[in-house]
Amino acid sequence: IDQTRHVVVAALIWISTLANWIFVLCRTDPDAPKHSGLSLLLVPMDQSGVEVRPIRNIVGDTMFNEVFFTDARTAGEHVVGEVNDGWTVAMTLLGFERGVSATSDAIRFRADLDRLLALAAERGKDGDPHIRERLAWCYGRVSIMRVRGFQELTRFLNGEPLGAQSAITKLFWSEYFQRAAELAVEIIGMDALTPRGQGTNAAISMAEVGTPNSSSAWLESA
């Protein structure tokens, strides 16, 4: 990398169609091993070399997008941190992103679990041993997320680095959310084939507070 301009050629997934900048973790030292020789760059998206292609999911949403770079350019001053030390910058960024969400996600997941419990009662499934066992599993996982949130908050207040445990939080809640959404679809039953009611556009996250217990809301989250 020099301090003038350089070429970026790559393809990424998971980006907003509204963003006008994107960060790219790319190799800038081809001879360096593994995580070394990477730099984190800020790249302007309002240029002809950047193309965003939406990926439409099964319910018609386009939260994910493919981003293709063809001879895209960015200034040398847009390197975040040090040249060839982008891995450190990226892990710090992700640590804060996932660590901070751990302190609040458990609250939102508990609100979603309350909706799931109400859904089971409304559909007359709260007495089914199989459903009750899976609801109990969900309750236990949400409780663990709450404890992990306190751990992350304590670590942050003590000035300790968030580190790799933040990635564990992300893995933990994503696996939980998948199983909770599958349980919601099972509780809804055949109505899942013809969803009705107000949706949520929650994509892969919890529904907003006040979202009704409609089949559309749960299926859009699933």
VENCORGI-V171490 format. One record per run of one state. SS is the DSSP state (helix for helix, strand for strand, loop for the rest). FROM is the first residue (numbers start at 1). LEN is the number of residues. If there is no record, write none. Layout:
BEGIN
ss->SS from->FROM len->LEN
ss->SS from->FROM len->LEN
END
This chain:
BEGIN
ss->loop from->1 len->4
ss->strand from->5 len->9
ss->loop from->14 len->7
ss->strand from->21 len->7
ss->loop from->28 len->10
ss->strand from->38 len->7
ss->loop from->45 len->5
ss->strand from->50 len->6
ss->loop from->56 len->8
ss->strand from->64 len->12
ss->helix from->76 len->3
ss->strand from->79 len->2
ss->loop from->81 len->4
ss->strand from->85 len->1
ss->helix from->86 len->37
ss->loop from->123 len->6
ss->helix from->129 len->29
ss->loop from->158 len->7
ss->helix from->165 len->30
ss->loop from->195 len->20
ss->helix from->215 len->7
ss->loop from->222 len->1
END
